[in-house]
Amino acid sequence: MVVVQQQDDPLMTFSEAMGYLRVSRSTLYRLMWSGQLPGSKVQSRWRFRRSHLDALIEQQKMCALPPLAIAEQVV
């Protein structure tokens, strides 16, 4: 089976993903094994789609925002 990769969604290596997310090796493994970050093995090496990394970043941003009711009380 041949998989065609889209130009706008490149695959990143394990090291590139660590740098892109600015996390340690153990944190990246934890994200993978918990199911928060899908990855694929190409031969014996892990690869990650940039769109999955971006989605994880957006998800973390949403979790970090304060609830609306608390934000309104502060203002």
C-alpha positions, 0 to 999 in steps of 0.5 A: 500500500502506498500512502501519499503525503500532502504537502501542507501536512508534513511528517516530523521526526521524534526530535522535530516533534519534541522541538516543535512542542518544546517538551522532553522526550519522556513527555512526548512518549507520555502524550503518545501512550495516553492517546493524546498524540497519534504517531506512526512508526516508519520502519523503526522510527516514530513520525508525527503529522504537524496537524496533530501537533498543532491540534494538541497545542490548540487543545492545551491552549483551550485547557489553559484559559480561565472559565468565563465566569471567573474572567468576568469577576476579575474585570 
